[in-house]
């Protein structure tokens, strides 16, 4: 009998107290992440048992109620979660009958609620052909390796990693129960650090086939993830609540508008559209304060129906200090892509009493095009003054408006 192992016993410390238990937090129509995962496994027809690694007895009561509601046909086994992920997985595997060593164990983070029955079936078919299978997503960002330890925000040598060969590992991860039990036992007995089940499997020479889910599969990790996941679930499961009913389907396009404004500040470079502009003052901000990039990113996120850039890249965080705003644009494109949306064109206006910007526009279009995945002729940028009116007219800062068109092929 195949088993689904759901890991629900984590401390949730990265939620910073925002919720009491992230896997039991209602997300969509009263269903929590753990419930949605249970339902996906139950409807897949690929497993005959649920094994849930839990934190404490209070949580176990909620888990029993959810299993009876969302997966009543599957027997439920509860185990005590461990200090590290591998300890929880091993506890769950040890609860399986020895005679089922050849059956498949689907190991899944209970905090990934976007799992669908079809995903389970695809992974099951891959695992039956190749012995093991894991969900993994191609990395779209440029990833660099620090070649030496350094202080925060100080210069350090960086090593480029081959993006085409990088995968962000997700769950479910599927293995023969006996083999992954041996791998986890080896990791625990030898005190080895493994951050996912594929890393444990590699210790015994077991390597998975990779499966890219055709939809977003985020994990509830920080408080910022909650509204994003709720939005994705509403789009997936509740179109009647998201769109006004229409006699014909809406066209596969989305339009979004973005606006940003920053004051001038002494001693900072002036960056617009990823290009440094010659001027005596730059713009004040926690990142590099590129208001054109920020307006474009907000337009992309708005067209996708997502929260603004302050939600995904909060000001005041150490990791966003001095951030290259072209990376924010790339991140907005990636967020839209997770919803099956890609940019078609951008139209933007910069309002600046000073300096003169027109000669920089071709280079702005080139750099923004690289970040957006668009040719320069798909990007419109205009610059105008505020005719001396108001704070912008008094050259107190610079503002930008942007409109983005996204397409769902």
C-alpha positions as CSV (number, residue, x, y, z in Angstrom):
1,X,0.0,0.0,0.0
2,X,1.4,3.4,-1.0
3,X,1.4,6.1,1.8
4,X,1.3,9.9,1.9
5,X,3.5,11.3,4.6
6,X,2.5,14.9,5.5
7,X,4.9,16.9,7.5
8,X,2.9,19.2,9.8
9,X,5.0,19.4,13.0
10,X,7.3,22.3,12.2
11,X,7.6,25.2,14.7
12,X,6.6,27.9,12.2
13,X,9.2,30.2,13.7
14,X,9.6,32.1,10.4
15,X,6.0,33.2,10.7
16,X,7.2,35.3,13.6
17,X,4.0,34.8,15.6
18,X,1.7,35.9,12.8
19,X,-0.4,32.7,13.1
20,X,-0.6,30.0,15.7
21,X,-0.3,27.1,13.3
22,X,0.2,27.8,9.6
23,X,-1.0,24.4,8.4
24,X,-4.3,24.8,10.2
25,X,-4.9,28.4,9.1
26,X,-8.1,28.6,7.0
27,X,-7.1,29.7,3.5
28,X,-10.0,29.1,1.1
29,X,-13.7,28.4,1.8
30,X,-12.7,27.3,5.4
31,X,-10.1,24.8,4.2
32,X,-6.6,25.0,5.6
33,X,-3.3,23.9,4.0
34,X,-3.3,20.5,5.6
35,X,-6.9,19.8,4.6
36,X,-6.2,20.7,1.0
37,X,-3.2,18.4,0.9
38,X,-5.2,15.5,2.4
39,X,-8.0,16.0,-0.2
40,X,-5.5,16.1,-3.1
41,X,-4.0,12.8,-2.0
42,X,-7.4,11.2,-1.4
43,X,-8.7,12.2,-4.8
44,X,-5.6,11.1,-6.6
45,X,-6.3,7.4,-6.1
46,X,-2.6,6.8,-5.6
47,X,-2.3,6.3,-1.9
48,X,-4.1,4.1,0.7
49,X,-2.9,5.7,3.9
50,X,-2.1,9.1,5.4
51,X,0.7,9.4,7.9
52,X,1.0,12.9,9.5
53,X,4.0,14.0,11.5
54,X,2.5,16.4,14.2
55,X,3.8,18.8,16.8
56,X,1.7,18.1,19.9
57,X,-1.6,16.7,21.1
58,X,-3.5,19.9,20.5
59,X,-2.5,19.8,16.9
60,X,-3.3,16.1,16.6
61,X,-6.9,16.7,17.6
62,X,-7.3,19.1,14.6
63,X,-5.6,16.7,12.3
64,X,-8.0,13.9,13.2
65,X,-11.0,16.1,12.5
66,X,-9.6,17.2,9.1
67,X,-8.8,13.7,8.0
68,X,-12.4,12.6,8.9
69,X,-13.7,15.4,6.7
70,X,-11.3,15.7,3.8
71,X,-10.0,12.1,3.4
72,X,-12.4,9.8,5.3
73,X,-11.6,6.8,3.1
74,X,-7.9,6.8,4.0
75,X,-6.7,5.3,7.3
76,X,-4.8,7.9,9.4
77,X,-1.6,7.3,11.3
78,X,-0.2,10.1,13.6
79,X,3.5,10.2,14.6
80,X,5.5,12.7,16.7
81,X,7.5,15.1,14.6
82,X,11.2,15.4,15.3
83,X,13.7,18.2,15.8
84,X,14.7,18.2,12.2
85,X,12.8,17.4,9.0
86,X,14.7,14.1,8.5
87,X,13.7,13.0,12.1
88,X,10.0,13.6,11.3
89,X,10.3,11.7,8.0
90,X,12.0,8.8,9.6
91,X,9.4,8.6,12.4
92,X,6.7,8.5,9.7
93,X,8.5,5.8,7.7
94,X,9.1,3.7,10.8
95,X,5.3,3.7,11.3
96,X,4.8,1.8,8.0
97,X,4.6,-2.0,7.9
98,X,7.9,-3.7,7.0
99,X,6.2,-5.7,4.3
100,X,5.4,-2.5,2.4
101,X,9.1,-1.6,1.9
102,X,8.6,-1.7,-1.9
103,X,5.5,0.5,-1.8
104,X,5.8,4.2,-2.6
105,X,6.0,6.9,0.1
106,X,4.9,10.3,-1.0
107,X,6.6,12.9,1.3
108,X,4.9,16.3,1.3
109,X,5.1,19.6,3.2
110,X,1.7,20.2,4.7
111,X,2.4,23.9,4.2
112,X,2.2,23.5,0.4
113,X,-1.6,23.7,-0.3
114,X,-1.5,24.0,-4.1
115,X,-1.1,20.3,-4.6
116,X,-3.6,18.8,-7.0
117,X,-4.6,15.1,-7.6
118,X,-3.1,15.2,-11.1
119,X,0.3,16.2,-9.6
120,X,0.2,13.1,-7.4
121,X,-0.6,10.9,-10.3
122,X,2.2,12.3,-12.5
123,X,4.7,11.8,-9.7
124,X,3.4,8.3,-9.1
125,X,3.9,7.4,-12.8
126,X,7.4,8.8,-12.8
127,X,8.4,7.0,-9.6
128,X,7.1,3.7,-11.0
129,X,9.3,4.2,-14.1
130,X,12.4,5.5,-12.4
131,X,12.1,4.3,-8.7
132,X,12.0,7.9,-7.4
133,X,10.5,11.3,-8.4
134,X,10.5,14.8,-7.0
135,X,8.8,18.1,-7.7
136,X,11.3,20.7,-8.7
137,X,11.1,24.0,-10.5
138,X,13.6,25.6,-12.8
139,X,15.3,28.6,-11.3
140,X,14.5,31.9,-13.1
141,X,16.7,34.3,-11.1
142,X,20.4,34.6,-11.5
143,X,21.9,32.8,-8.5
144,X,25.4,33.6,-7.2
145,X,27.5,31.8,-4.6
146,X,29.4,33.8,-1.9
147,X,32.9,32.6,-2.2
148,X,33.8,33.8,1.2
149,X,31.9,34.9,4.3
150,X,31.5,38.7,4.6
151,X,29.6,41.3,6.6
152,X,26.2,42.4,5.6
153,X,26.1,44.8,2.5
154,X,29.9,44.7,2.1
155,X,31.7,43.8,-1.1
156,X,32.4,40.1,-1.5
157,X,33.5,37.8,-4.4
158,X,30.6,36.1,-6.1
159,X,30.6,32.9,-8.1
160,X,28.1,32.5,-11.0
161,X,26.1,29.3,-10.9
162,X,24.7,27.7,-14.1
163,X,21.0,28.7,-13.9
164,X,20.0,26.2,-16.6
165,X,21.1,23.4,-14.3
166,X,19.5,24.7,-11.1
167,X,16.2,23.5,-9.6
168,X,14.3,24.8,-6.6
169,X,13.2,21.6,-4.9
170,X,9.6,21.3,-3.9
171,X,7.3,18.5,-2.6
172,X,5.9,15.8,-3.0
173,X,9.1,13.7,-3.2
174,X,8.4,10.0,-3.9
175,X,10.5,7.0,-3.1
176,X,10.2,3.3,-2.3
177,X,9.4,3.3,1.4
178,X,12.2,0.9,2.4
179,X,14.9,2.7,0.4
180,X,14.1,6.2,1.7
181,X,13.8,4.8,5.3
182,X,17.4,3.4,4.9
183,X,18.6,6.7,3.5
184,X,17.1,8.8,6.4
185,X,18.4,6.3,8.9
186,X,21.9,6.8,7.5
187,X,21.6,10.5,7.7
188,X,20.4,10.4,11.3
189,X,22.9,7.8,12.5
190,X,25.8,9.7,10.9
191,X,24.7,13.2,11.9
192,X,24.5,14.3,8.3
193,X,22.7,17.5,7.4
194,X,20.0,17.0,4.7
195,X,17.5,19.7,3.9
196,X,15.1,17.6,1.7
197,X,14.4,14.0,1.1
198,X,16.2,13.9,-2.2
199,X,19.4,14.8,-0.4
200,X,18.9,11.9,2.0
201,X,18.2,9.5,-0.9
202,X,21.5,10.6,-2.6
203,X,23.4,9.2,0.4
204,X,22.5,5.7,-0.8
205,X,22.8,6.5,-4.5
206,X,19.1,6.9,-5.2
207,X,18.4,9.8,-7.6
208,X,14.9,11.0,-8.6
209,X,13.3,12.0,-11.9
210,X,12.2,15.6,-11.7
211,X,8.7,16.9,-12.4
212,X,7.8,20.5,-12.9
213,X,4.2,21.2,-11.7
214,X,2.2,23.1,-14.3
215,X,1.1,25.6,-11.6
216,X,2.6,27.5,-8.7
217,X,3.5,25.4,-5.7
218,X,4.6,27.8,-3.0
219,X,5.1,27.0,0.7
220,X,3.7,28.9,3.6
221,X,6.9,30.1,5.2
222,X,6.5,33.7,6.3
223,X,3.5,35.9,7.0
224,X,3.9,37.5,3.5
225,X,3.1,34.2,1.9
226,X,-0.4,33.9,3.4
227,X,-2.2,36.5,1.2
228,X,-0.3,35.3,-1.9
229,X,-1.4,31.7,-1.4
230,X,-5.0,32.7,-0.6
231,X,-5.0,34.6,-3.9
232,X,-3.7,31.6,-5.9
233,X,-6.3,29.3,-4.3
234,X,-9.1,31.8,-5.1
235,X,-8.0,31.9,-8.7
236,X,-7.8,28.2,-8.9
237,X,-10.9,27.1,-7.0
238,X,-13.2,30.0,-7.0
239,X,-13.4,31.8,-10.3
240,X,-17.0,32.6,-9.7
241,X,-15.9,34.7,-6.7
242,X,-13.0,36.2,-8.6
243,X,-14.7,37.3,-11.8
244,X,-18.1,38.7,-12.6
245,X,-20.0,36.0,-14.5
246,X,-19.9,36.7,-18.3
247,X,-21.8,35.1,-21.2
248,X,-18.4,34.6,-23.0
249,X,-15.0,33.9,-21.4
250,X,-12.9,37.0,-20.7
251,X,-10.0,37.6,-23.2
252,X,-6.7,36.2,-22.1
253,X,-5.2,39.6,-21.3
254,X,-4.6,41.6,-18.1
255,X,-3.8,45.3,-17.7
256,X,-2.2,46.8,-14.7
257,X,-1.1,50.3,-13.6
258,X,1.8,51.2,-11.3
259,X,2.9,54.5,-9.8
260,X,5.9,55.4,-7.7
261,X,7.5,58.6,-6.4
262,X,10.8,59.3,-4.5
263,X,12.3,62.5,-3.1
264,X,15.7,63.7,-4.1
265,X,18.6,63.0,-1.7
266,X,22.2,64.1,-1.6
267,X,25.0,61.7,-1.9
268,X,23.1,59.0,-3.8
269,X,23.3,58.0,-7.5
270,X,20.2,58.6,-9.6
271,X,18.9,55.4,-11.2
272,X,16.0,55.2,-13.6
273,X,15.1,52.1,-15.5
274,X,18.4,50.4,-14.4
275,X,20.5,53.2,-15.9
276,X,22.6,55.7,-13.8
277,X,21.7,59.3,-14.8
278,X,24.3,62.0,-14.5
279,X,22.9,64.4,-11.8
280,X,23.9,66.1,-8.6
281,X,21.4,64.2,-6.5
282,X,19.9,60.7,-6.4
283,X,16.6,59.5,-5.1
284,X,16.0,58.5,-1.5
285,X,14.8,55.0,-0.7
286,X,15.6,51.7,1.0
287,X,16.5,50.0,-2.3
288,X,18.3,51.8,-5.1
289,X,15.1,54.0,-5.3
290,X,14.6,53.4,-9.0
291,X,11.0,54.7,-9.3
292,X,10.6,53.7,-12.9
293,X,11.4,50.1,-12.2
294,X,9.1,50.2,-9.1
295,X,6.2,51.6,-11.2
296,X,6.7,48.9,-13.8
297,X,6.9,46.1,-11.2
298,X,3.7,47.3,-9.5
299,X,2.0,47.4,-12.9
300,X,3.0,43.8,-13.6
301,X,1.8,42.7,-10.1
302,X,-1.4,44.6,-10.5
303,X,-2.2,43.1,-13.9
304,X,-1.7,39.6,-12.3
305,X,-4.0,40.6,-9.4
306,X,-1.2,40.3,-6.9
307,X,-0.2,42.6,-4.0
308,X,2.2,45.5,-4.5
309,X,6.0,45.4,-4.4
310,X,6.0,46.4,-0.7
311,X,4.3,43.1,0.1
312,X,7.0,40.9,-1.7
313,X,10.0,43.2,-1.0
314,X,9.2,45.0,2.2
315,X,11.1,48.2,2.9
316,X,13.3,48.1,6.0
317,X,14.3,44.5,5.5
318,X,18.1,43.9,5.4
319,X,17.8,41.8,2.2
320,X,16.1,44.7,0.3
321,X,18.6,47.4,1.4
322,X,20.3,48.8,-1.7
323,X,18.5,46.2,-3.9
324,X,18.9,46.5,-7.6
325,X,15.4,47.4,-8.8
326,X,15.8,45.5,-12.0
327,X,15.8,42.4,-9.7
328,X,12.4,43.6,-8.4
329,X,11.1,43.8,-12.0
330,X,12.4,40.3,-12.7
331,X,10.7,39.0,-9.5
332,X,7.4,40.6,-10.6
333,X,7.7,38.8,-14.0
334,X,8.4,35.5,-12.2
335,X,5.4,36.0,-9.9
336,X,3.1,36.6,-12.9
337,X,4.6,33.6,-14.7
338,X,3.6,31.4,-11.8
339,X,0.0,32.3,-12.7
340,X,0.6,31.6,-16.4
341,X,0.9,35.3,-17.3
342,X,3.7,36.9,-19.4
343,X,4.3,40.5,-20.4
344,X,3.3,41.8,-23.8
345,X,4.3,45.4,-23.6
346,X,5.0,48.3,-21.1
347,X,4.2,52.0,-21.4
348,X,5.7,54.3,-18.9
349,X,6.0,58.0,-18.1
350,X,8.7,59.7,-16.0
351,X,7.8,63.1,-14.4
352,X,10.9,65.0,-13.6
353,X,11.6,68.7,-13.6
354,X,15.3,67.9,-13.7
355,X,17.5,66.4,-15.1
356,X,17.0,65.9,-18.8
357,X,16.3,62.2,-19.4
358,X,15.6,61.8,-23.1
359,X,19.1,60.7,-24.1
360,X,19.1,57.8,-21.6
361,X,15.8,56.3,-22.8
362,X,17.2,53.9,-25.4
363,X,19.5,52.3,-22.8
364,X,16.6,52.2,-20.3
365,X,14.5,50.3,-22.8
366,X,17.4,47.9,-23.4
367,X,18.0,47.1,-19.8
368,X,14.3,46.9,-18.9
369,X,13.7,44.6,-21.9
370,X,16.3,42.2,-20.7
371,X,14.6,42.1,-17.3
372,X,11.1,41.7,-18.8
373,X,12.0,39.3,-21.6
374,X,10.8,41.8,-24.1
375,X,12.3,43.5,-27.1
376,X,12.9,47.3,-26.9
377,X,10.1,48.0,-29.3
378,X,7.6,46.6,-26.8
379,X,8.6,49.2,-24.2
380,X,7.5,52.8,-24.3
381,X,9.1,55.4,-22.1
382,X,8.3,59.1,-22.1
383,X,9.8,61.9,-20.0
384,X,8.0,65.1,-19.1
385,X,8.2,67.9,-16.6
386,X,5.5,69.0,-14.2
387,X,5.5,72.5,-15.6
388,X,6.8,73.9,-12.3
389,X,3.6,72.9,-10.5
390,X,3.8,71.2,-7.0
391,X,6.6,69.3,-5.4
392,X,7.6,67.6,-8.6
393,X,7.6,71.0,-10.4
394,X,9.9,72.4,-7.7
395,X,12.3,69.5,-8.4
396,X,11.8,67.9,-5.0
397,X,11.7,64.4,-6.5
398,X,10.8,62.2,-9.5
399,X,7.7,60.1,-10.1
400,X,6.8,57.4,-12.7
401,X,3.6,55.9,-14.0
402,X,3.5,52.6,-15.9
403,X,0.9,50.4,-17.6
404,X,1.6,46.7,-18.2
405,X,-0.2,44.3,-20.5
406,X,0.0,40.6,-19.6
407,X,-1.1,37.7,-21.7
408,X,-2.2,34.2,-20.6
409,X,-1.4,31.9,-23.6
